[in-house]
Amino acid sequence: MKKTKFAVSVYEGLKDYPIEKNFEYLNECANLGIKLVFTSAHIPEAGNIQEEIDKLASVIEKNGMQLIIDVSKPMMENFVIPKCTYALRLDWGFNDDDIVELSNTLDCNIELNASTISIEKLVKLLEKGLNPKKTRMSYNFYPKPFTGLDIYELIQKNMVFHELGFTTMAFIPSLINKRPPLYKGVPSIEAHRYKPTYISTQELIMTGIDEIGIGDAYSTEEEILEMISCTADCIQIPLVLTEDVPLNVLKILNGPHHSRPDQSPYLIRSSTRSKVDIEPKNNGKIKKYQVTVDNKLNLRYMGEVGIWMRDVECEEANVIGYVPEYGYDLLNLLKPGTKFSFMIEGKKDEE
């Protein structure tokens, strides 16, 4: 199974990001294992930032990291590409011939805008000689609320990009420190703007994305660790308990679990089952996204965990909690046969 790469972002020439703080942040990120750093060389408010980028590049290179730089054609005329550059993200001003030439002549990769490029345009570029081995696809991030992409659109795009041989990258926001000028977060997926970091990261991993970056700066150490801890090997599903769960049932919930490969449209069934004695309680009406453990009325199925994807009437399963709204897409993306665990978020009455 492929391993997702992770990135952070830094910005130059803005009062929120003094160069000394950028240096400190990069050193901290390197110590946490981050290898990719995104920045922009054409922020209108920042002016000419070649000197600052060169200084950042020296720190990045010293830490064994690589740089992704967002560039436009006008600023490229006098721009010197740092040696530690992993990719140039071609933002605007580049025609087809420019793109094809850069993909075949630069030492680093180029990135095209995955959010806006059409498949027809991409095929045309390939026919003109675009080098897919040196070309990557990178989704925009969206500072303005309600303008980000839908995750299911990204899934469809990713499938095509991967079929054509391209790797893909997308961004999640920081929930703590947000980038100016709007300070509203910079996600690629609109629904990620206020979701927990581990949820947004996992959803992107489940779409097949190859690289994930936090677009805001400065993200916290906790957010970075939360992001890099996510893998496709075991999906963490948030769970809010609505019952005082006995220890034997809590042990069942702690898993780990595997969703059955023969998944029903009614529920996600865990293939893990425990021999425990569970009396009927809080059963009968079950709502979509509630989590249950089968009681003794279900005989040999007693102890089986289910996450319900439809409203049903069922006396044989006890409701013990629910998946909060920010976990809905995670459930909808969960493929049959996937290993998962529960991230217990606390206990409260269901709203």
N, C-alpha and C positions, 0 to 999 in steps of 0.2 A: 504494500500500500504506500502511495507516495506521501512524502512529508511536506506539509505546508511551510512556506517561508514567511517570516514576519518582519515588519518594518515599523519604524517610527518616523516622525516628521520634525523638521526644524525650519525656521524661517529667519531671513536676514533683513536688515534695513528697517525694522519696525520697532517702535518703542517697547512693545511687549516682550521683545526677544533680544536683549542685549547680548553681544557676542560672547562675553564671559559666561553668561548663563547658558548659552548654547553649548559652549565647551563642557561645562559641568554636566549638562544633561546628556550629551553624547557619551561621556565617560561612564555615567551611571547606566545608560542603556547597553553599552558594550559589556559591562560587568554582569548584566542580566542575560547576556547571550544574543542580543540583537545584532544582526549582520547587515541589514539594509536600512538606508536612511533616505527619506524623500524630502526634497526642497523645491522651491520655485525660484527661477532666476528672472521672472518678469512680472512681479507684483507691482502694479502701478504706483502704489504709495511708497515703494522702497527705493525707486531710482536705480542707479547703476550699482550693482552689488558684487561685481567681479572680485573685488578685494576680500570681502567678507566670505564669499564662497571658497576662495583659495585658502583662507585661514581655516574654515570648517573642514575642507578637504584634507588638510594636513593632520587634523585630529582624527578624522574618519579613517584615513590610511594608517595612522599609528595604531589605531584600535582594531585593525584587520577588518574594517567594515567597507561597504561599497555604497555609492551615492546614485540616487535616481534624481535627475534634474528636469523640471518642467521648463520648457523653453519655447520661445516664439521665433519666427524667422528674422524679424528686424533686429532683435538683440543678439542673434547668433553671428552677425557680421563681424563683431569685434570680441566675441566671447572665446576664451581659451578653456577647453574642456579639461577638467582635472583628471589626473591619471587614475584615480580610484573610482571613476564613473562606471557604474554598472549599466545604466541606460539613460538616454535622453528621451523625455516624453515630448513629442512634437505637438504642441498645443494649437497654434494657428499660424497661417501664412505660408505653409509649405505646400507646393503643388505636387502632383503625382511623380514627376521626374525627380524632384528633390527627395521625396520619400524613398524611392527605389534606389537612388544613388547613395543616400546615407546608409541604407541597410546593407549595402555592399562595400562601403569604403571606410566606415568608422570602426575603430577598435572595439567600441562598446556596442551594446544593443540599442535599438530604437523602440519606442513605445508609441502605439497609435491609440486614439481615443475610442475605447470599446463602447462607450455610451452613445456615440453619434455616428460611427462609421456603418455604412450599409454593407451587406454581404456582397452585393453587386460591385461596390467600389473595391472591396477587398480582393475579390476574384480578378478584377481588372488590374489591380496592382501586382498580383501574382503573375498574371500574363505578361506584364511589362518587365518582370524580372525581380520583384521584391523577394528578398532573402528571408524565408520564414524562420530559419535557424537564428537570425539576428534580430527578429522582430517579435515584440510582445504586445499584448492588448491590455490596456489599463483603463478602468472605469473612472469617470469623473467623481469627485465628491461635491456635495451641494450645501454651501453655507446658508442658503435661503430655505426656511422651512416650507414643506409641502412641495418641493421641487425634485426630490430624489426619486430613484428608480424603484420599481416593483421587483421583488426578489424572484418572482416567477418569470418575468421578462429576462432577468439576468441568467436564469437557468437555461432558457432557450438559446440565448446568445452564446453562452459558454459551450454548449454542446456543439454548435457550429464552429466556433473558434478552435476547439480542441480537435475536431475532425479535420480542420485545415492545418493543424500542426502548431498552433500558437498557444503559449502560456498566457494566463490571465491574472490580473491583480485588481483588488477592490479595497475600499477604505471603510473603517468604522470610526465613530467619534470617541472622544474622551467625554465622560460625564462630569468631570471635575474642572479641567482647564480647557477652555474653548478658544478657538482662533478668532482674532478680529477680522473684519470690523463688526460683525453681527453677534458674535459670541453665542451662536445657536448650535454649535456642533457641525461637523463636516462629514456626514456619512455618504456612501454611495447609494445605500438603500434607505429610503425615507423612513421605513418602519424601525430602523435601527437608531434613530436620533436620540431616543431616550431609553433604549433597552439596556439591560446589564451587559457588560463587556463579554462575558462568557456565552451569552445567548447569541449576540450578533456574530461573534467569531465562529461559533459552531454552525450557525445557519449558512455562513459563507463557505465553510469547509464542506458542508453537505451539498452545496451547489456544484462542487468540483473546482472551486477557485484554487489557483496555485499559490498566490501570494496575498497576504492581508497586511495592510498598514493602518496605524492609527493616524488619521489625518490632522487632528488637533495637536497642539503643543501648549504646555508640556503635559503629557499624560503622566499619571502617577505610577510609582513602582508597583502598586497593587494592581492597577489596570494592565500593565505590561505583563506581569506574572500571570494574571488571569487569562490574558490572550494566549500567551505561549504555552500554557498548560493544556489548551484545547487540542484535541486530536480527533481523527475520524474513528479511532479504535473504540472509544466509549463515549456516547453522547450523554451529557448531564441534563436531566429534565427537572425544571423547578417544580417543587411540590409544597403547597401550603396545607398543613394538617388542620382538620376541623374537628377531630376527635382526640381524646387522650388515648393515644395508641399504646396498648400493652407492649412490654419488652419483646415478647415472642413475635408479635406482628411487626414491630419496629425492626427487628433483626431481618425479617423477610424483606421489608422495604429497602434496607441497606444493600441488598443485592450482592453482586451485580446481576443484571437481567439480560436476557436476549429476547427480542421480539420474535415471535414465531414466523417462519418463512411463509406459512400458509395463512397470512393475516386476513382476518375478517373485516368487512366494512364497518362492523359495529364497535369493535374495540381492538386496541393493541394489547395482545396477550403476552405475558412473560412466560417463557418456557421453563423458568425456574419455579419449582413448587416445593413447599415445605410441609412436613407432617406435624402440624400443630392443631390444637383443639380451639376452634373459633366459633363462638356462639353467635346466632343471628342478632344484629344490632345495626340501627341506622340503615336499614335496607328498604327495598321497595322501589321508590322512584329514584332513578339515577339520571343525572344530567350529563350532557356532553362535556368532556374535559374533566369529569370527576375521576378519581382514582379509587379503586376498590380492592378488597381482599375477599376471596370466596370463603363463605362460612360452611358449617357442617351440613347444611341442606344440600350442598353440591357434592357430598360424598367424597369420592377420591380426588375431586378437584379442589378440595378445601386447602386454603393457603395460596392459591394462585392469584397473582396480581394482575389487574386489568386497568387500562386507561381508556375511558369510553369516548368514542367518536360520534355517538348518537345518543339521544334521549331514549331511555328504555324503562320498562317495568321489570324488576328482577329481585326476588326475595332471597336469592342464593348468594348475594354479594353484599358486603358491608362497605358503605362509603366511609373512607378515612381522610379524604382530602381532595384537593383539586389542583389542576395546573393553572396558574394565573395567566391572564391574557397575553402577556409578553412571551409566553411559551407556546402559544397556539401554532405559529408557523413552524416551530421546531418539531412539533408532533406531526404536522402535515407533511414535513419533509422526511420524516423517519422512515427508512426503507425496511421492508420485512427482513428479518434475520440480523438486525443491528443490535450490537451490545449497547446497553444503556444503564444508567444509574440515576437515582433521584438526588437532587440538591434540595434538601429540606429548608425552606425559607422561613419557617416559623409556624405558629398556630394561631388561627383566628376563626371566627364564625364566617361562613361563606356569605358573600354579599348577594 
